[in-house]
Amino acid sequence: MRNLTFALAILVAGAAHADKGESNKGGDKSKDAAASAKATLDKFDEAWNAHDAKATASFLDKSFFGAGPYVSAKIGDADAARTQLEKDAASGARIVRNAIVIKADDSGDTAWYIGDYMFSPKVPPGALPVRRPMRVTGTMVRRGKDWKLSMSNISAVQPDPPASAQNQAATPPSGEATKK
């Protein structure tokens, strides 16, 4: 009976260890997916800076939609996004990514990202260069072995106000100013 109890304890411990290993694989799957999605975004940025509209459009999912930094920049489908990418390629602008955060779900099939970019439109000869900070957020989906962009939103980033302005905004008006 003691041998049976001992064997059962080893079996239960082994099953618990194996189950723990499976849950760790989920974490690895998420990390691997995030790394793979980042590599896809790297390639997208490279194609965008090469002004290759066809290559950048190949990264779009058929369900893609998005928005740009202007009120009129609403992209309702993948065809409108392709048209926008052609305009972007013709503009000669460039982007440089300063930071990115990517998070993938446990299945490794969906990823979300937030990227901080510096956007530099092409300027005419003799004009000073322009650099605009932009924040790009979006989602990506895995289609087979490939990652596709399914949603994107581009925002113009404004600098944080000085600390003194933040403190003044958080401080209620003094009692003397409100007394009458």
MARBA-3410 file (N, C-alpha, C, O; in Angstrom, 1 decimal):
180
0.8,-1.2,0.0,0.0,0.0,0.0,0.9,1.3,0.0,0.6,2.2,-0.7 ~ 2.0,1.2,0.8,2.9,2.4,0.8,3.5,2.7,-0.6,3.6,3.8,-0.9 ~ 3.8,1.6,-1.3,4.4,1.8,-2.6,3.4,2.4,-3.6,3.7,3.3,-4.4 ~ 2.1,2.0,-3.4,1.0,2.6,-4.3,0.8,4.1,-3.9,0.6,4.9,-4.8 ~ 0.9,4.4,-2.6,0.7,5.8,-2.2,1.9,6.7,-2.7,1.7,7.8,-3.2
3.1,6.1,-2.6,4.3,6.8,-3.1,4.2,7.0,-4.6,4.6,8.1,-5.1 ~ 3.8,6.0,-5.4,3.7,6.1,-6.8,2.6,7.1,-7.2,2.8,7.9,-8.2 ~ 1.5,7.1,-6.5,0.5,8.1,-6.7,1.0,9.5,-6.5,0.6,10.4,-7.2 ~ 1.7,9.7,-5.4,2.3,11.1,-5.1,3.2,11.5,-6.2,3.2,12.7,-6.6 ~ 4.1,10.6,-6.7,5.0,11.0,-7.8,4.2,11.3,-9.1,4.5,12.3,-9.8
3.1,10.6,-9.4,2.3,10.8,-10.5,1.6,12.2,-10.4,1.6,12.9,-11.4 ~ 1.1,12.5,-9.3,0.4,13.8,-9.1,1.4,14.9,-9.2,1.1,15.9,-9.9 ~ 2.6,14.8,-8.6,3.6,15.8,-8.7,4.1,16.0,-10.1,4.3,17.1,-10.6 ~ 4.2,14.9,-10.9,4.6,15.0,-12.3,3.6,15.7,-13.1,3.9,16.4,-14.0 ~ 2.3,15.4,-12.9,1.2,16.0,-13.6,1.2,17.5,-13.3,1.0,18.3,-14.2
1.4,17.9,-12.0,1.4,19.3,-11.7,2.6,20.0,-12.4,2.4,21.1,-12.8 ~ 3.7,19.4,-12.4,4.9,20.0,-13.0,4.6,20.1,-14.5,5.0,21.2,-15.1 ~ 4.0,19.1,-15.2,3.8,19.2,-16.6,2.7,20.3,-16.9,2.9,21.0,-17.9 ~ 1.7,20.4,-16.0,0.7,21.5,-16.2,1.4,22.8,-16.1,1.0,23.8,-16.8 ~ 2.3,23.0,-15.1,3.0,24.2,-14.9,3.8,24.6,-16.2,3.9,25.7,-16.6
4.4,23.6,-16.8,5.2,23.8,-18.0,4.3,24.2,-19.1,4.8,25.1,-19.9 ~ 3.1,23.7,-19.2,2.2,24.1,-20.3,1.8,25.6,-20.1,1.7,26.3,-21.1 ~ 1.6,26.0,-18.9,1.2,27.4,-18.7,2.4,28.4,-19.0,2.2,29.5,-19.4 ~ 3.6,27.9,-18.7,4.8,28.7,-19.1,4.9,28.8,-20.6,5.3,29.9,-21.1 ~ 4.5,27.8,-21.3,4.6,27.9,-22.7,3.7,29.0,-23.3,4.0,29.6,-24.3
2.5,29.2,-22.6,1.6,30.3,-23.0,2.3,31.6,-22.9,2.1,32.4,-23.8 ~ 3.1,31.8,-21.8,3.8,33.0,-21.7,4.9,33.2,-22.7,5.1,34.3,-23.3 ~ 5.5,32.1,-23.0,6.5,32.1,-24.1,5.9,32.4,-25.5,6.4,33.1,-26.3 ~ 4.7,31.8,-25.7,4.0,32.0,-26.9,3.6,33.5,-27.1,3.8,34.0,-28.2 ~ 3.2,34.1,-26.0,2.9,35.5,-26.1,4.1,36.4,-26.3,4.1,37.3,-27.2
5.2,36.0,-25.7,6.5,36.8,-25.9,7.0,36.6,-27.3,7.5,37.5,-28.0 ~ 6.9,35.3,-27.8,7.4,35.0,-29.2,6.5,35.8,-30.2,7.0,36.3,-31.2 ~ 5.2,35.8,-29.9,4.3,36.5,-30.8,4.6,38.0,-30.8,4.6,38.6,-31.9 ~ 4.9,38.6,-29.7,5.2,40.0,-29.6,6.5,40.3,-30.4,6.6,41.3,-31.1 ~ 7.5,39.5,-30.2,8.7,39.7,-31.0,8.5,39.5,-32.5,9.1,40.3,-33.2
7.7,38.6,-32.9,7.4,38.4,-34.3,6.6,39.6,-34.9,6.9,40.0,-36.0 ~ 5.7,40.1,-34.1,4.9,41.3,-34.5,5.8,42.5,-34.6,5.6,43.3,-35.6 ~ 6.7,42.6,-33.7,7.7,43.8,-33.8,8.5,43.7,-35.0,8.8,44.7,-35.7 ~ 9.0,42.5,-35.3,9.8,42.3,-36.6,9.0,42.7,-37.8,9.5,43.2,-38.8 ~ 7.7,42.4,-37.8,6.8,42.8,-38.9,6.7,44.3,-39.0,6.8,44.9,-40.1
6.5,45.0,-37.8,6.5,46.4,-37.8,7.8,47.1,-38.3,7.8,48.1,-38.9 ~ 8.9,46.4,-37.9,10.2,46.9,-38.4,10.2,46.9,-39.9,10.7,47.8,-40.6 ~ 9.8,45.8,-40.5,9.8,45.7,-42.0,8.8,46.7,-42.6,9.1,47.2,-43.7 ~ 7.6,46.9,-42.0,6.7,47.9,-42.5,7.3,49.2,-42.5,7.2,49.9,-43.5 ~ 8.0,49.6,-41.4,8.6,50.9,-41.3,9.7,51.1,-42.4,9.8,52.1,-43.0
10.4,50.0,-42.6,11.5,50.0,-43.6,10.9,50.3,-45.0,11.4,51.0,-45.8 ~ 9.8,49.5,-45.3,9.2,49.7,-46.6,8.6,51.1,-46.7,8.6,51.7,-47.8 ~ 8.0,51.6,-45.7,7.4,53.0,-45.7,8.5,54.0,-46.0,8.3,54.9,-46.8 ~ 9.6,53.9,-45.3,10.7,54.8,-45.6,11.4,54.7,-47.0,12.0,55.6,-47.5 ~ 11.2,53.5,-47.6,11.7,53.3,-48.9,10.6,53.8,-49.9,10.9,53.7,-51.2
9.5,54.3,-49.5,8.4,54.8,-50.3,7.9,53.8,-51.2,7.5,54.0,-52.4 ~ 7.8,52.5,-50.7,7.3,51.4,-51.5,5.8,51.1,-51.1,5.6,50.3,-50.1 ~ 4.9,51.7,-51.8,3.5,51.6,-51.4,3.0,50.2,-51.5,2.2,49.7,-50.7 ~ 3.5,49.4,-52.5,3.0,48.1,-52.7,3.5,47.2,-51.6,2.7,46.4,-51.1 ~ 4.7,47.4,-51.1,5.2,46.6,-50.0,4.5,46.9,-48.7,4.2,46.0,-48.0
4.3,48.2,-48.5,3.6,48.6,-47.2,2.2,48.0,-47.2,1.6,47.6,-46.2 ~ 1.5,48.1,-48.4,0.1,47.6,-48.5,0.0,46.1,-48.2,-1.0,45.6,-47.8 ~ 1.1,45.4,-48.5,1.1,43.9,-48.3,1.0,43.6,-46.8,0.7,42.4,-46.5 ~ 1.3,44.5,-45.9,1.2,44.3,-44.5,-0.2,44.5,-43.9,-0.5,44.2,-42.8 ~ -1.1,45.0,-44.8,-2.5,45.3,-44.3,-3.4,44.0,-44.3,-3.3,43.2,-45.3
-4.2,43.9,-43.3,-5.2,42.8,-43.3,-6.4,43.3,-44.1,-6.6,44.5,-44.2 ~ -7.1,42.3,-44.6,-8.3,42.7,-45.4,-9.3,43.4,-44.6,-10.2,44.1,-45.2 ~ -9.3,43.3,-43.3,-10.3,44.0,-42.4,-9.8,45.3,-41.9,-10.4,45.9,-41.1 ~ -8.6,45.8,-42.4,-8.0,47.0,-41.9,-8.9,48.2,-41.9,-9.7,48.4,-42.8 ~ -8.8,49.0,-40.8,-9.4,50.4,-40.8,-8.5,51.2,-39.9,-7.7,50.6,-39.1
-8.6,52.5,-40.0,-7.7,53.3,-39.2,-8.1,54.8,-39.3,-9.0,55.2,-39.9 ~ -7.2,55.6,-38.6,-7.4,57.0,-38.7,-6.0,57.7,-38.6,-5.1,57.2,-37.9 ~ -5.9,58.9,-39.2,-4.7,59.6,-39.1,-4.8,60.8,-38.2,-5.8,60.9,-37.5 ~ -3.8,61.7,-38.2,-3.8,62.8,-37.2,-4.7,64.0,-37.6,-4.8,64.9,-36.8 ~ -5.3,63.9,-38.7,-6.2,65.0,-39.2,-7.7,64.5,-39.1,-7.9,63.3,-39.2
-8.6,65.5,-38.9,-10.0,65.1,-38.9,-10.4,64.4,-40.1,-11.2,63.4,-40.0 ~ -9.9,64.7,-41.3,-10.3,64.1,-42.5,-9.7,62.8,-42.8,-10.1,62.0,-43.7 ~ -8.7,62.4,-42.0,-7.9,61.2,-42.2,-8.6,60.0,-41.5,-8.1,59.4,-40.5 ~ -9.7,59.5,-42.1,-10.4,58.4,-41.7,-10.3,57.3,-42.8,-10.6,57.6,-43.9 ~ -9.9,56.1,-42.4,-9.6,55.1,-43.3,-10.5,53.9,-43.0,-10.3,53.2,-42.0
-11.6,53.8,-43.8,-12.6,52.8,-43.5,-12.4,51.4,-43.9,-13.1,50.5,-43.5 ~ -11.4,51.2,-44.8,-11.2,49.8,-45.3,-9.7,49.7,-45.9,-9.0,50.7,-46.0 ~ -9.4,48.5,-46.3,-8.0,48.3,-46.8,-7.8,49.0,-48.1,-6.6,49.4,-48.3 ~ -8.8,49.1,-48.9,-8.6,49.8,-50.2,-8.3,51.3,-50.0,-7.4,51.9,-50.6 ~ -9.0,52.0,-49.0,-8.7,53.3,-48.7,-7.3,53.5,-48.1,-6.6,54.5,-48.3
-6.9,52.5,-47.3,-5.5,52.5,-46.7,-4.5,52.4,-47.8,-3.4,53.0,-47.7 ~ -4.7,51.5,-48.8,-3.7,51.4,-49.9,-3.6,52.7,-50.7,-2.5,53.1,-51.0 ~ -4.7,53.4,-50.9,-4.7,54.7,-51.5,-3.9,55.7,-50.7,-3.1,56.5,-51.2 ~ -4.1,55.7,-49.4,-3.3,56.6,-48.5,-1.9,56.2,-48.5,-1.0,57.1,-48.5 ~ -1.5,55.0,-48.5,-0.1,54.6,-48.6,0.6,55.0,-49.9,1.7,55.4,-49.9
-0.2,55.0,-51.0,0.4,55.5,-52.2,0.7,57.0,-52.1,1.7,57.5,-52.6 ~ -0.2,57.8,-51.5,0.0,59.2,-51.3,1.2,59.4,-50.4,2.0,60.3,-50.6 ~ 1.3,58.6,-49.3,2.4,58.7,-48.4,3.7,58.5,-49.1,4.7,59.2,-48.9 ~ 3.7,57.4,-50.0,5.0,57.1,-50.7,5.4,58.2,-51.6,6.6,58.5,-51.8 ~ 4.4,58.8,-52.3,4.7,59.9,-53.2,5.1,61.2,-52.5,5.8,62.0,-53.1
4.8,61.3,-51.2,5.1,62.6,-50.5,6.6,62.7,-50.1,7.2,63.8,-49.9 ~ 7.3,61.5,-50.1,8.7,61.5,-49.7,9.0,61.7,-48.2,10.2,61.9,-47.9 ~ 8.0,61.6,-47.4,8.3,61.8,-46.0,9.0,60.6,-45.4,9.0,59.5,-46.0 ~ 9.5,60.7,-44.2,10.2,59.7,-43.5,9.7,59.6,-42.1,9.2,60.6,-41.5 ~ 9.9,58.4,-41.4,9.6,58.2,-40.0,10.8,57.5,-39.3,11.5,56.7,-39.9
10.9,57.8,-38.1,11.9,57.2,-37.2,11.2,56.8,-36.0,10.6,57.6,-35.3 ~ 11.2,55.5,-35.6,10.6,55.1,-34.4,11.5,55.3,-33.2,12.7,54.8,-33.3 ~ 11.0,55.9,-32.2,11.8,56.2,-31.0,11.6,55.1,-29.9,12.5,54.8,-29.1 ~ 10.4,54.6,-29.9,10.0,53.6,-28.8,8.8,52.8,-29.3,8.0,53.3,-30.1 ~ 8.7,51.6,-28.8,7.5,50.8,-29.1,7.3,49.8,-27.9,8.2,49.3,-27.3
6.0,49.6,-27.7,5.5,48.6,-26.7,4.6,47.7,-27.4,3.6,48.2,-28.1 ~ 4.8,46.4,-27.4,3.9,45.5,-28.0,3.5,44.5,-27.0,4.3,44.0,-26.2 ~ 2.2,44.1,-27.0,1.7,43.1,-26.1,0.8,42.2,-26.9,0.0,42.6,-27.7 ~ 1.1,40.9,-26.8,0.3,39.9,-27.5,-0.5,39.1,-26.5,-0.2,39.0,-25.3 ~ -1.6,38.5,-27.1,-2.5,37.7,-26.2,-1.9,36.4,-26.0,-0.9,36.0,-26.6
-2.4,35.6,-25.1,-1.9,34.3,-24.7,-1.9,33.3,-25.9,-1.0,32.4,-25.9 ~ -2.8,33.4,-26.8,-2.8,32.5,-27.9,-1.7,32.8,-28.9,-1.3,32.0,-29.7 ~ -1.2,34.1,-28.9,-0.2,34.5,-29.9,-0.7,34.8,-31.2,0.0,34.9,-32.2 ~ -2.0,35.1,-31.3,-2.7,35.4,-32.6,-3.1,36.9,-32.7,-3.4,37.3,-33.8 ~ -3.0,37.7,-31.7,-3.3,39.1,-31.7,-2.3,39.9,-30.9,-1.8,39.4,-29.9
-1.9,41.0,-31.4,-1.0,41.9,-30.7,-1.5,43.3,-30.8,-2.1,43.7,-31.8 ~ -1.1,44.1,-29.8,-1.5,45.5,-29.7,-0.2,46.2,-29.6,0.8,45.8,-28.9 ~ -0.1,47.4,-30.1,1.2,48.2,-30.1,0.9,49.7,-29.9,-0.1,50.2,-30.3 ~ 1.9,50.3,-29.3,2.0,51.8,-29.2,3.4,52.1,-29.6,4.4,51.7,-28.9 ~ 3.5,52.9,-30.6,4.9,53.4,-31.1,5.0,54.9,-31.1,4.1,55.6,-31.5
6.1,55.4,-30.6,6.4,56.8,-30.7,7.3,57.0,-31.8,8.4,56.4,-31.9 ~ 6.9,57.9,-32.8,7.7,58.2,-34.0,8.0,59.6,-34.1,7.4,60.5,-33.5 ~ 9.0,59.9,-34.9,9.3,61.3,-35.3,9.0,61.3,-36.9,9.7,60.5,-37.6 ~ 8.1,62.1,-37.3,7.7,62.2,-38.7,8.3,63.4,-39.3,8.3,64.5,-38.7 ~ 9.0,63.2,-40.4,9.7,64.3,-41.1,9.2,64.3,-42.6,9.5,63.6,-43.4
8.3,65.3,-42.8,7.8,65.5,-44.2,8.9,66.0,-45.1,9.8,66.7,-44.6 ~ 8.8,65.7,-46.3,9.8,66.3,-47.3,9.5,67.8,-47.4,8.4,68.2,-47.7 ~ 10.5,68.6,-47.3,10.4,70.0,-47.4,11.1,70.5,-48.7,12.0,69.8,-49.2 ~ 10.6,71.6,-49.2,11.3,72.2,-50.5,12.7,72.6,-50.2,13.1,72.8,-49.1 ~ 13.5,72.7,-51.3,14.9,73.1,-51.1,15.0,74.4,-50.4,14.2,75.4,-50.7
15.9,74.6,-49.5,16.1,75.8,-48.8,15.3,76.0,-47.5,15.5,76.8,-46.7 ~ 14.2,75.1,-47.4,13.4,75.2,-46.2,14.0,74.4,-45.0,14.8,73.5,-45.2 ~ 13.7,74.8,-43.8,14.2,74.2,-42.6,13.5,72.8,-42.5,12.3,72.7,-42.8 ~ 14.2,71.8,-42.0,13.6,70.5,-41.8,12.5,70.6,-40.7,12.6,71.4,-39.8 ~ 11.5,69.7,-40.9,10.4,69.7,-39.9,10.4,68.3,-39.3,10.5,67.3,-40.0
10.2,68.3,-38.0,10.1,67.0,-37.3,8.9,67.1,-36.4,8.8,67.9,-35.5 ~ 8.0,66.1,-36.6,6.7,66.2,-35.8,6.6,64.9,-35.0,6.7,63.8,-35.6 ~ 6.5,65.0,-33.7,6.3,63.7,-32.9,4.9,63.2,-33.1,3.9,63.9,-33.1 ~ 4.8,61.9,-33.4,3.6,61.2,-33.6,3.5,59.9,-32.8,4.5,59.3,-32.4 ~ 2.3,59.6,-32.4,2.1,58.3,-31.7,1.2,57.4,-32.5,0.1,57.9,-32.9
1.6,56.2,-32.7,0.9,55.3,-33.6,0.4,54.1,-32.6,1.3,53.5,-32.0 ~ -0.9,53.9,-32.6,-1.4,52.7,-31.9,-2.1,51.8,-32.8,-2.6,52.3,-33.9 ~ -2.1,50.6,-32.5,-2.8,49.7,-33.4,-2.9,48.2,-33.0,-2.4,47.9,-31.9 ~ -3.5,47.4,-33.8,-3.6,46.0,-33.6,-3.1,45.3,-34.8,-3.1,45.7,-35.9 ~ -2.6,44.1,-34.5,-2.1,43.2,-35.5,-2.8,41.8,-35.3,-3.0,41.4,-34.2
-3.0,41.1,-36.4,-3.5,39.7,-36.3,-2.6,38.8,-37.1,-2.0,39.2,-38.1 ~ -2.5,37.6,-36.6,-1.7,36.6,-37.3,-2.6,35.9,-38.3,-3.7,35.4,-37.9 ~ -2.1,35.9,-39.5,-2.8,35.2,-40.6,-1.9,34.1,-41.1,-1.0,34.4,-41.9 ~ -2.1,32.9,-40.6,-1.1,31.8,-40.9,0.2,32.1,-40.2,0.2,32.2,-39.0 ~ 1.3,32.3,-40.9,2.6,32.6,-40.3,2.9,34.1,-40.3,3.8,34.5,-39.7
2.0,34.8,-41.0,2.3,36.3,-41.2,1.5,37.1,-40.3,0.4,36.7,-39.9 ~ 2.0,38.3,-39.9,1.3,39.3,-39.1,0.8,40.3,-40.1,1.5,40.7,-41.0 ~ -0.4,40.7,-39.8,-1.1,41.8,-40.7,-1.6,42.9,-39.8,-2.0,42.6,-38.6 ~ -1.5,44.1,-40.2,-2.0,45.3,-39.5,-3.5,45.3,-39.7,-4.0,45.3,-40.8 ~ -4.3,45.3,-38.6,-5.7,45.3,-38.7,-6.4,46.6,-38.3,-7.5,46.9,-38.7
-5.6,47.4,-37.5,-6.2,48.7,-37.1,-5.0,49.6,-36.8,-4.0,49.2,-36.2 ~ -5.1,50.9,-37.1,-4.1,51.9,-36.7,-4.7,53.2,-36.5,-5.6,53.6,-37.1 ~ -4.1,53.9,-35.5,-4.5,55.3,-35.2,-3.2,56.1,-35.0,-2.4,55.8,-34.2 ~ -3.1,57.2,-35.8,-2.0,58.1,-35.7,-2.4,59.4,-35.0,-3.4,60.0,-35.4 ~ -1.7,59.8,-34.0,-2.0,61.0,-33.2,-0.8,61.9,-33.2,0.4,61.4,-33.1
-1.0,63.2,-33.3,0.0,64.2,-33.1,0.3,64.3,-31.6,-0.7,64.6,-30.9 ~ 1.5,64.1,-31.2,1.8,64.2,-29.7,2.2,65.6,-29.3,3.0,66.2,-30.0 ~ 1.6,66.0,-28.2,1.9,67.4,-27.7,2.8,67.2,-26.5,2.7,66.2,-25.8 ~ 3.8,68.1,-26.3,4.6,68.0,-25.1,3.8,68.1,-23.8,2.8,68.8,-23.8 ~ 4.3,67.5,-22.8,3.7,67.7,-21.5,3.9,69.1,-21.0,4.9,69.8,-21.3
2.9,69.7,-20.3,3.0,71.0,-19.8,4.1,71.1,-18.7,4.4,70.0,-18.1 ~ 4.7,72.3,-18.5,5.7,72.4,-17.4,5.1,71.9,-16.1,3.8,72.1,-15.9 ~ 5.9,71.5,-15.2,5.4,71.0,-13.9,4.6,72.1,-13.2,3.6,71.8,-12.5 ~ 5.1,73.3,-13.3,4.4,74.4,-12.5,3.0,74.6,-13.1,2.0,74.9,-12.3 ~ 2.8,74.5,-14.4,1.4,74.6,-15.0,0.5,73.5,-14.5,-0.7,73.7,-14.3
1.1,72.2,-14.4,0.3,71.1,-13.9,-0.1,71.3,-12.5,-1.3,71.0,-12.1 ~ 0.8,71.9,-11.6,0.5,72.1,-10.2,-0.6,73.2,-10.1,-1.5,73.1,-9.3 ~ -0.5,74.2,-10.9,-1.5,75.3,-10.9,-2.9,74.8,-11.3,-3.9,75.2,-10.7 ~ -2.9,73.9,-12.3,-4.2,73.4,-12.8,-4.8,72.5,-11.7,-6.1,72.4,-11.6 ~ -4.0,71.8,-10.9,-4.5,70.9,-9.9,-4.9,71.6,-8.6,-5.6,71.0,-7.8
-4.4,72.8,-8.4,-4.7,73.5,-7.2,-6.0,74.3,-7.3,-6.2,75.1,-8.2 ~ -6.9,74.1,-6.3,-8.2,74.9,-6.4,-7.9,76.3,-6.1,-6.9,76.7,-5.5 ~ -8.8,77.2,-6.6,-8.6,78.6,-6.4,-8.6,78.9,-4.9,-9.3,78.3,-4.1 ~ -7.9,80.0,-4.5,-7.8,80.3,-3.0,-9.2,80.8,-2.6,-10.0,81.3,-3.4 ~ -9.5,80.7,-1.3,-10.7,81.1,-0.8,-11.0,82.6,-0.9,-12.1,83.1,-1.1
-9.9,83.4,-0.9,-10.0,84.9,-1.0,-10.6,85.3,-2.4,-11.3,86.2,-2.5 ~ -10.1,84.6,-3.4,-10.5,85.0,-4.7,-12.0,84.7,-5.0,-12.7,85.3,-5.8 ~ -12.6,83.7,-4.3,-14.0,83.3,-4.5,-14.9,84.1,-3.6,-16.1,84.1,-3.8 ~ -14.4,84.7,-2.5,-15.3,85.5,-1.6,-15.7,86.8,-2.2,-14.9,87.4,-2.9 ~ -16.9,87.2,-2.0,-17.4,88.5,-2.5,-18.3,89.1,-1.5,-18.8,90.2,-1.8
END
